[in-house]
């Protein structure tokens, strides 16, 4: 798809800056940059390199194929595959020389076999469920997991957990992170004598920005790396710089008379004569239909509301009566123009979701343009 239709501009300088902010917040703990889901929609390999330049020393992904793609791009640092592996995924992880996560004796055995078949030893991170309730050994299963890891042909590179409510600083769930922290500390202390070289890691972006005590030996940061707030607020509160802008143009400008409608379902009708701009981006590009009538874009340094239903490939915006905007003028759907800014947090609130989904949803037919 031609960049003339729309483009996601990725500021790699912002990624480097954010990595340095997170490295400082970790207070001596190593930074593992999470670049799964194509770098949260930003382009995994370019942002991985920028994060490493900014202070990260390792990367994390969700799938073995993602690790393989990073290796194919020439990236040689440690890469942790955090997600569950099945079938040929174990061999793919071994082929990529990735580190893997295990939480059952069976997964330890699969890791050992896959890497041994390639003449090597698996580097395994033992995952403990301290309260997330997804993957990880529950307290009654930790000893069996540890025994399997000690007996197998593997090196235990890490002991890890994941926080369920680190991004909730207020309310009934705010204290749950501290509960998980206590549980993880106790379990990790019991495992430390058996695996003295294993790195302890628990903190995501929210945890490390909220409480440095969660850092341990390493932190795994994703959303903040891309300049988005893990708390859904203003990224500048934490010194973060948004890395992604979604930019298009006015494909058409037309005059609409009072009471005329725009878009499917005639959900919007003009209350007065106005100028309407058509922008060639829609829900197939990740600009959600839920933003219909709930979001603004930037045109000429000012806000223009999205009107009517978001279509698959187009949106319409109210430019205002007597607008002088012309076909070809830049439209910013996410990012800054002049003194105005539309943030991922703003779009997330408008569609009832989180900023992670806003950037990850930007579709594949929108080219990523990486800028230094």
Beta strands, then each sheet from edge to edge (+ up, - down):
strand 1: 7-11
strand 2: 30-34
strand 3: 58-61
strand 4: 78-81
strand 5: 99-102
strand 6: 122-127
strand 7: 154-160
strand 8: 199-201
strand 9: 218-221
strand 10: 244-256
strand 11: 261-262
strand 12: 268-269
strand 13: 274-279
strand 14: 296-299
strand 15: 302-307
strand 16: 315-318
strand 17: 330-337
strand 18: 340-342
strand 19: 367-371
sheet 1: 18+ 17- 10+ 1- 19-
sheet 2: 8+ 7+ 6+ 5+ 4+ 3+ 2+ 9+
sheet 3: 11+ 12-
sheet 4: 18+ 17- 14+ 15- 16+ 13-
end
